[in-house]
Amino acid sequence: MDMPSIIRSLPKRLKLGMIFSIILLVTLLAINQPLQTGSAPQGIISFQLAATADHSLAILRSWRGDIMIWAHLSLWLDFLFIPVYVITLLMVTNLLMRDRPGVRERNVARWVRALFVCAGVSDVLENILLLNNLNPPTDTLSLSATICALVKYTGLMLGLAGLVIIRAARRHPLAHG
């Protein structure tokens, strides 16, 4: 089956979720460009992983002036991105499980769904902590946001690995229907 026919066979909701996820991701990546400075080479991701008030403060100082608008916009837009990507990943999981009645696959899918939801919850908490850490940053908020970011990234990576396992266990193409 070629890629265009695979895309055409996807449920409409999943296609919409994928489209909105990609649009929001590209928008967040564009917003992140002015946030990339010497103190924050990865932009908002550097701020997420700062872990200390001193590091957070150095990043915030490098974002002085109009650049802070982009930091706020990035964090607030991420609140919209979170449910879109979580729901889309849950729909992908459900699609891959559509004709997988095996107990092992259902258990893996249950863990994958839990990992994606955990990543989304961690992302929301992280954004709240980062918004509160904008002025003035504290060690507690910085470290808490970093922990939430690490939980988010770990949940997403393990969840995606679980999707690969579910897909690899399939010895036939997805059933249409």
C-alpha positions in Angstrom: 0.0 0.0 0.0 1.5 3.4 -1.0 1.5 6.4 1.3 -1.3 8.4 -0.3 -3.7 5.4 -0.1 -2.7 4.9 3.6 -3.4 8.6 4.3 -6.8 8.4 2.5 -7.7 5.3 4.5 -7.2 7.1 7.9 -10.3 8.1 9.8 -11.3 11.8 9.2 -10.9 12.7 12.9 -7.4 11.3 13.0 -6.4 13.2 9.8 -7.7 16.4 11.3 -5.9 15.7 14.6 -2.7 15.1 12.6 -3.1 18.3 10.6 -3.8 20.5 13.6 -0.9 18.9 15.5 1.4 19.6 12.7 0.2 23.2 12.3 0.5 23.9 16.0 3.9 22.2 16.1 5.2 24.3 13.2 3.8 27.4 14.8 5.5 26.6 18.1 8.8 26.0 16.3 8.5 29.3 14.5 7.7 31.1 17.8 10.7 29.4 19.4 13.2 30.9 16.9 13.5 34.4 18.5 13.9 32.6 21.9 17.1 30.9 20.9 19.9 32.9 22.5 23.4 32.2 23.9 21.8 31.4 27.3 18.9 29.5 25.7 20.3 27.7 22.6 17.2 25.6 22.3 14.8 28.5 23.1 11.8 27.5 25.3 13.2 24.0 25.7 16.3 25.4 27.4 13.9 27.2 29.8 12.0 24.0 30.5 15.2 22.2 31.4 16.9 25.1 33.3 16.5 23.4 36.7 17.9 26.3 38.8 16.8 29.9 39.4 20.2 31.2 38.3 20.0 29.4 34.9 16.3 30.4 34.5 17.2 34.0 35.3 20.1 34.0 32.8 17.7 32.8 30.1 15.1 35.4 31.0 17.7 38.2 30.9 18.6 37.0 27.4 15.0 37.3 26.4 14.6 40.9 27.6 12.3 43.3 25.7 10.0 42.1 23.0 11.4 38.6 23.1 9.5 37.9 26.3 6.2 38.2 24.3 7.3 35.2 22.3 8.0 33.2 25.5 4.5 34.0 26.8 2.9 33.2 23.5 4.8 29.9 23.3 3.6 28.8 26.7 0.0 29.8 26.2 -0.2 28.3 22.7 1.2 25.1 24.1 -2.0 24.8 26.2 -3.9 24.4 23.0 -1.3 22.0 21.5 -1.4 19.7 24.5 -4.9 18.3 24.1 -4.6 18.2 20.3 -1.4 16.1 20.4 -2.6 13.9 23.2 -6.0 13.1 21.6 -4.2 12.5 18.2 -1.8 10.1 19.8 -4.7 8.3 21.5 -6.5 8.0 18.2 -3.3 6.6 16.6 -3.1 4.0 19.4 -6.8 3.1 18.9 -6.3 2.8 15.2 -3.4 0.4 15.6 -5.4 -1.6 18.1 -8.5 -1.8 16.0 -8.0 -5.4 15.0 -5.6 -6.5 17.7 -7.5 -8.7 20.1 -4.4 -10.2 21.9 -4.0 -9.7 25.6 -0.4 -8.6 25.3 -1.2 -6.0 22.7 -4.1 -4.6 24.8 -1.8 -4.4 27.8 0.8 -2.5 25.8 -1.9 -0.2 24.4 -3.2 0.5 27.9 0.3 1.5 29.0 0.8 3.6 25.8 -2.4 5.5 26.4 -1.4 6.1 30.1 2.0 7.3 29.0 0.5 9.8 26.5 -2.0 11.1 29.1 0.7 11.3 31.7 2.8 13.3 29.2 -0.1 15.7 28.6 -0.7 16.2 32.3 3.0 16.8 32.9 3.0 19.3 30.0 0.2 21.3 31.5 1.8 21.3 34.9 5.1 22.3 33.3 3.5 25.3 31.5 1.9 26.5 34.7 5.2 26.2 36.6 7.1 28.0 33.7 4.5 30.8 33.6 4.9 31.3 37.4 8.7 31.1 37.0 8.9 34.0 34.6 9.2 36.6 37.3 11.1 36.0 39.5 12.4 32.5 38.9 12.9 30.2 41.9 14.9 27.0 42.4 11.7 25.2 43.3 9.7 26.3 40.3 12.7 25.8 37.9 13.4 22.2 39.2 9.7 21.3 39.3 9.3 22.5 35.7 12.3 20.5 34.6 11.0 17.4 36.3 7.7 17.8 34.6 9.4 18.3 31.2 11.5 15.2 31.7 8.3 13.2 32.6 6.6 14.6 29.5 9.5 13.7 27.1 9.9 10.3 28.7 6.2 9.6 28.4 6.1 10.6 24.8 9.2 8.6 23.9 8.1 5.5 25.7 4.6 5.9 24.3 5.9 6.2 20.7 8.1 3.2 21.3 5.0 1.3 22.5 3.3 2.2 19.2 6.2 0.8 17.3 5.9 -2.4 19.4 2.2 -2.6 18.7 2.8 -2.0 15.0 5.7 -4.5 14.8 3.5 -7.2 16.4 1.0 -6.9 13.5 1.8 -9.4 10.9 -0.8 -8.2 8.4 -1.9 -4.7 7.2 -4.4 -2.7 9.2 -7.9 -4.0 8.5 -10.1 -1.5 6.6 -13.5 -0.8 7.9 
